[in-house]
């Protein structure tokens, strides 16, 4: 389902984005979901290396789960038009 913001003023769009980011403030995404949102695993790894997106893997295990900061991922969302 697509949402069109064509007729919504920019100030309202800005407020909507801010509300979305605040709603996700304490949430995390898996590494796989975060990579899908930003446009691929290489881009996600680059964003993490540049410290634009925080990610942590609290477990040392090779297959341990990653926790990626949701609001930062959403800020770097791939354009899907």
NUTORFI-397990 format. One line per 10 residues: number of its first residue (from 1); their letters; for each residue x negated, z, y negated of N, C-alpha, C, O, CB. Coordinates in nm, 3 decimals, always signed. Glycine has a CB too. Layout:
REM NUTORFI-397990
NUM) A) X:Z:Y:X:Z:Y:X:Z:Y:X:Z:Y:X:Z:Y | ...
END
This chain:
REM NUTORFI-397990
1) XXXXXXXXXX) -0.084:+0.000:+0.117:+0.000:+0.000:+0.000:-0.088:+0.000:-0.124:-0.173:+0.088:-0.140:+0.095:+0.121:+0.000 | -0.069:-0.097:-0.210:-0.147:-0.107:-0.333:-0.072:-0.043:-0.449:+0.050:-0.049:-0.458:-0.180:-0.254:-0.365 | -0.150:+0.017:-0.537:-0.094:+0.076:-0.659:-0.148:-0.004:-0.775:-0.269:-0.024:-0.787:-0.131:+0.229:-0.673 | -0.061:-0.051:-0.861:-0.103:-0.130:-0.977:-0.104:-0.043:-1.101:-0.007:+0.026:-1.132:-0.009:-0.251:-0.997 | -0.216:-0.047:-1.171:-0.229:+0.029:-1.296:-0.232:-0.065:-1.416:-0.274:-0.025:-1.525:-0.355:+0.115:-1.294 | -0.188:-0.188:-1.397:-0.195:-0.288:-1.503:-0.120:-0.248:-1.629:-0.166:-0.276:-1.740:-0.140:-0.419:-1.453 | -0.006:-0.183:-1.614:+0.076:-0.147:-1.731:+0.058:-0.002:-1.774:+0.135:+0.049:-1.855:+0.222:-0.171:-1.700 | -0.044:+0.064:-1.720:-0.070:+0.203:-1.754:-0.181:+0.209:-1.859:-0.287:+0.149:-1.840:-0.109:+0.286:-1.627 | -0.158:+0.280:-1.971:-0.262:+0.289:-2.075:-0.391:+0.352:-2.021:-0.388:+0.432:-1.928:-0.211:+0.369:-2.195 | -0.504:+0.315:-2.082:-0.634:+0.364:-2.036:-0.645:+0.516:-2.045:-0.709:+0.578:-1.959:-0.745:+0.301:-2.118
11) XXXXXXXXXX) -0.585:+0.576:-2.145:-0.593:+0.723:-2.156:-0.521:+0.789:-2.039:-0.565:+0.892:-1.988:-0.532:+0.770:-2.290 | -0.410:+0.730:-1.997:-0.337:+0.783:-1.882:-0.417:+0.760:-1.755:-0.421:+0.848:-1.668:-0.198:+0.717:-1.872 | -0.480:+0.644:-1.742:-0.563:+0.616:-1.624:-0.678:+0.715:-1.616:-0.712:+0.762:-1.507:-0.617:+0.471:-1.629 | -0.738:+0.746:-1.730:-0.848:+0.842:-1.733:-0.802:+0.980:-1.688:-0.871:+1.047:-1.612:-0.908:+0.849:-1.874 | -0.685:+1.021:-1.734:-0.630:+1.151:-1.694:-0.598:+1.152:-1.545:-0.618:+1.254:-1.478:-0.504:+1.183:-1.775 | -0.548:+1.041:-1.494:-0.517:+1.031:-1.351:-0.644:+1.044:-1.268:-0.645:+1.115:-1.167:-0.446:+0.898:-1.320 | -0.751:+0.976:-1.309:-0.879:+0.985:-1.237:-0.931:+1.128:-1.239:-0.980:+1.178:-1.138:-0.982:+0.888:-1.299 | -0.922:+1.191:-1.353:-0.969:+1.329:-1.365:-0.890:+1.421:-1.271:-0.949:+1.509:-1.208:-0.958:+1.378:-1.510 | -0.759:+1.401:-1.262:-0.677:+1.482:-1.172:-0.715:+1.459:-1.027:-0.718:+1.554:-0.948:-0.530:+1.450:-1.192 | -0.742:+1.335:-0.990:-0.782:+1.304:-0.853:-0.914:+1.373:-0.820:-0.928:+1.434:-0.714:-0.794:+1.152:-0.832
21) XXXXXXXXXX) -1.011:+1.363:-0.911:-1.141:+1.425:-0.886:-1.130:+1.577:-0.877:-1.198:+1.640:-0.795:-1.240:+1.387:-0.998 | -1.043:+1.637:-0.959:-1.022:+1.782:-0.952:-0.954:+1.821:-0.821:-0.983:+1.927:-0.765:-0.938:+1.829:-1.071 | -0.863:+1.738:-0.773:-0.795:+1.767:-0.647:-0.892:+1.766:-0.529:-0.872:+1.838:-0.432:-0.682:+1.666:-0.623 | -0.996:+1.685:-0.537:-1.095:+1.673:-0.431:-1.219:+1.759:-0.456:-1.319:+1.746:-0.385:-1.136:+1.529:-0.414 | -1.214:+1.846:-0.555:-1.332:+1.921:-0.599:-1.405:+1.995:-0.487:-1.528:+1.994:-0.483:-1.291:+2.020:-0.703 | -1.334:+2.058:-0.397:-1.398:+2.135:-0.291:-1.389:+2.066:-0.155:-1.403:+2.131:-0.052:-1.335:+2.273:-0.282 | -1.365:+1.937:-0.155:-1.350:+1.862:-0.030:-1.477:+1.784:+0.003:-1.558:+1.754:-0.085:-1.231:+1.766:-0.040 | -1.492:+1.754:+0.130:-1.604:+1.672:+0.175:-1.551:+1.561:+0.265:-1.445:+1.572:+0.325:-1.711:+1.758:+0.249 | -1.629:+1.453:+0.273:-1.600:+1.343:+0.363:-1.707:+1.340:+0.471:-1.818:+1.389:+0.451:-1.591:+1.208:+0.287 | -1.673:+1.280:+0.583:-1.775:+1.254:+0.685:-1.865:+1.143:+0.633:-1.829:+1.071:+0.540:-1.711:+1.216:+0.824
31) XXXXXXXXXX) -1.981:+1.129:+0.692:-2.075:+1.026:+0.649:-2.015:+0.887:+0.671:-2.034:+0.797:+0.590:-2.208:+1.039:+0.724 | -1.943:+0.870:+0.781:-1.882:+0.740:+0.812:-1.775:+0.702:+0.710:-1.771:+0.588:+0.663:-1.822:+0.742:+0.953 | -1.687:+0.797:+0.676:-1.582:+0.769:+0.578:-1.642:+0.745:+0.439:-1.599:+0.654:+0.368:-1.482:+0.885:+0.572 | -1.740:+0.825:+0.402:-1.806:+0.808:+0.271:-1.872:+0.670:+0.261:-1.864:+0.605:+0.157:-1.911:+0.919:+0.248 | -1.936:+0.627:+0.369:-2.000:+0.495:+0.369:-1.896:+0.385:+0.354:-1.919:+0.287:+0.283:-2.081:+0.474:+0.499 | -1.782:+0.400:+0.418:-1.675:+0.300:+0.406:-1.625:+0.293:+0.261:-1.599:+0.184:+0.211:-1.558:+0.335:+0.501 | -1.611:+0.406:+0.196:-1.559:+0.411:+0.060:-1.656:+0.347:-0.040:-1.613:+0.273:-0.129:-1.529:+0.555:+0.019 | -1.785:+0.376:-0.027:-1.882:+0.325:-0.125:-1.928:+0.183:-0.098:-1.988:+0.119:-0.185:-2.001:+0.416:-0.130 | -1.902:+0.132:+0.023:-1.939:-0.006:+0.049:-2.045:-0.025:+0.155:-2.106:-0.132:+0.163:-1.985:-0.068:-0.074 | -2.068:+0.075:+0.236:-2.161:+0.059:+0.347:-2.260:+0.173:+0.359:-2.284:+0.246:+0.263:-2.235:-0.070:+0.333
41) XXXXXXXXXX) -2.319:+0.188:+0.478:-2.413:+0.298:+0.501:-2.541:+0.288:+0.418:-2.596:+0.390:+0.376:-2.449:+0.305:+0.646 | -2.588:+0.167:+0.393:-2.711:+0.152:+0.313:-2.688:+0.196:+0.169:-2.774:+0.261:+0.110:-2.759:+0.006:+0.316 | -2.573:+0.160:+0.114:-2.543:+0.202:-0.023:-2.528:+0.353:-0.031:-2.576:+0.415:-0.125:-2.415:+0.133:-0.075 | -2.462:+0.412:+0.068:-2.447:+0.557:+0.070:-2.584:+0.625:+0.078:-2.609:+0.721:+0.006:-2.359:+0.602:+0.189 | -2.670:+0.576:+0.163:-2.804:+0.635:+0.175:-2.883:+0.621:+0.046:-2.959:+0.710:+0.009:-2.881:+0.569:+0.290 | -2.864:+0.508:-0.024:-2.932:+0.489:-0.153:-2.878:+0.589:-0.256:-2.956:+0.648:-0.331:-2.913:+0.343:-0.205 | -2.746:+0.608:-0.259:-2.685:+0.704:-0.353:-2.732:+0.846:-0.324:-2.755:+0.924:-0.416:-2.532:+0.697:-0.345 | -2.746:+0.880:-0.197:-2.796:+1.012:-0.160:-2.942:+1.027:-0.201:-2.981:+1.131:-0.254:-2.780:+1.036:-0.008 | -3.023:+0.924:-0.178:-3.166:+0.929:-0.215:-3.183:+0.940:-0.366:-3.275:+1.007:-0.413:-3.239:+0.804:-0.163 | -3.096:+0.874:-0.442:-3.102:+0.881:-0.588:-3.036:+1.006:-0.643:-3.029:+1.024:-0.765:-3.037:+0.757:-0.649
51) XXXXXXXXXX) -2.987:+1.093:-0.555:-2.921:+1.218:-0.590:-2.796:+1.198:-0.674:-2.760:+1.283:-0.755:-3.016:+1.308:-0.664 | -2.730:+1.085:-0.654:-2.602:+1.058:-0.721:-2.486:+1.112:-0.638:-2.377:+1.136:-0.690:-2.584:+0.908:-0.746 | -2.511:+1.130:-0.507:-2.412:+1.186:-0.416:-2.481:+1.295:-0.335:-2.587:+1.273:-0.277:-2.350:+1.075:-0.323 | -2.419:+1.412:-0.331:-2.475:+1.522:-0.254:-2.422:+1.515:-0.112:-2.304:+1.492:-0.089:-2.442:+1.658:-0.318 | -2.512:+1.535:-0.017:-2.474:+1.537:+0.123:-2.561:+1.640:+0.194:-2.678:+1.659:+0.161:-2.489:+1.397:+0.189 | -2.501:+1.705:+0.291:-2.579:+1.800:+0.368:-2.541:+1.791:+0.515:-2.429:+1.758:+0.552:-2.559:+1.944:+0.316 | -2.639:+1.822:+0.596:-2.622:+1.825:+0.740:-2.672:+1.962:+0.784:-2.790:+1.978:+0.813:-2.700:+1.706:+0.813 | -2.584:+2.061:+0.788:-2.628:+2.198:+0.813:-2.685:+2.220:+0.953:-2.758:+2.317:+0.975:-2.514:+2.291:+0.791 | -2.652:+2.134:+1.045:-2.698:+2.148:+1.183:-2.820:+2.058:+1.204:-2.823:+1.945:+1.155:-2.584:+2.113:+1.284 | -2.919:+2.105:+1.277:-3.040:+2.027:+1.300:-3.020:+1.923:+1.410:-3.102:+1.831:+1.424:-3.155:+2.120:+1.337
61) XXXXXXXXXX) -2.914:+1.936:+1.487:-2.891:+1.844:+1.598:-2.889:+1.699:+1.552:-2.849:+1.669:+1.439:-2.759:+1.877:+1.668 | -2.932:+1.611:+1.639:-2.937:+1.469:+1.605:-2.797:+1.415:+1.573:-2.782:+1.332:+1.484:-2.999:+1.389:+1.721 | -2.697:+1.461:+1.645:-2.561:+1.412:+1.622:-2.477:+1.510:+1.542:-2.355:+1.511:+1.554:-2.493:+1.383:+1.754 | -2.543:+1.593:+1.460:-2.471:+1.691:+1.377:-2.388:+1.623:+1.269:-2.419:+1.512:+1.226:-2.569:+1.789:+1.313 | -2.282:+1.691:+1.227:-2.190:+1.635:+1.129:-2.247:+1.644:+0.988:-2.307:+1.745:+0.950:-2.055:+1.706:+1.137 | -2.226:+1.537:+0.912:-2.264:+1.533:+0.771:-2.144:+1.575:+0.687:-2.030:+1.547:+0.722:-2.314:+1.392:+0.730 | -2.171:+1.643:+0.575:-2.070:+1.679:+0.477:-2.110:+1.616:+0.344:-2.212:+1.653:+0.286:-2.054:+1.835:+0.465 | -2.030:+1.521:+0.297:-2.063:+1.445:+0.176:-1.961:+1.481:+0.068:-1.841:+1.482:+0.093:-2.063:+1.291:+0.204 | -2.009:+1.511:-0.051:-1.925:+1.554:-0.164:-1.821:+1.447:-0.200:-1.857:+1.338:-0.246:-2.013:+1.587:-0.286 | -1.694:+1.478:-0.180:-1.585:+1.381:-0.198:-1.573:+1.327:-0.341:-1.563:+1.206:-0.357:-1.454:+1.443:-0.158
71) XXXXXXXXXX) -1.573:+1.410:-0.446:-1.557:+1.355:-0.582:-1.669:+1.258:-0.620:-1.645:+1.158:-0.687:-1.552:+1.468:-0.682 | -1.792:+1.288:-0.578:-1.904:+1.200:-0.609:-1.890:+1.067:-0.536:-1.926:+0.963:-0.590:-2.036:+1.266:-0.574 | -1.839:+1.070:-0.414:-1.816:+0.947:-0.340:-1.709:+0.865:-0.411:-1.723:+0.743:-0.425:-1.773:+0.979:-0.193 | -1.603:+0.930:-0.454:-1.494:+0.858:-0.521:-1.540:+0.794:-0.652:-1.489:+0.689:-0.691:-1.377:+0.952:-0.547 | -1.635:+0.856:-0.720:-1.688:+0.799:-0.844:-1.765:+0.669:-0.818:-1.776:+0.583:-0.905:-1.779:+0.900:-0.914 | -1.818:+0.655:-0.696:-1.896:+0.536:-0.662:-1.821:+0.445:-0.566:-1.881:+0.370:-0.490:-2.029:+0.576:-0.599 | -1.688:+0.452:-0.571:-1.602:+0.373:-0.484:-1.622:+0.223:-0.507:-1.634:+0.178:-0.621:-1.456:+0.411:-0.505 | -1.625:+0.148:-0.399:-1.641:+0.003:-0.407:-1.516:-0.060:-0.467:-1.405:-0.020:-0.435:-1.670:-0.058:-0.267 | -1.535:-0.159:-0.553:-1.423:-0.233:-0.612:-1.358:-0.318:-0.504:-1.426:-0.399:-0.440:-1.470:-0.321:-0.731 | -1.230:-0.301:-0.482:-1.161:-0.368:-0.372:-1.052:-0.464:-0.421:-0.951:-0.480:-0.353:-1.100:-0.265:-0.280
81) X) -1.070:-0.526:-0.532:-0.968:-0.620:-0.584:-0.971:-0.751:-0.515:-0.891:-0.839:-0.547:-0.986:-0.643:-0.731
END
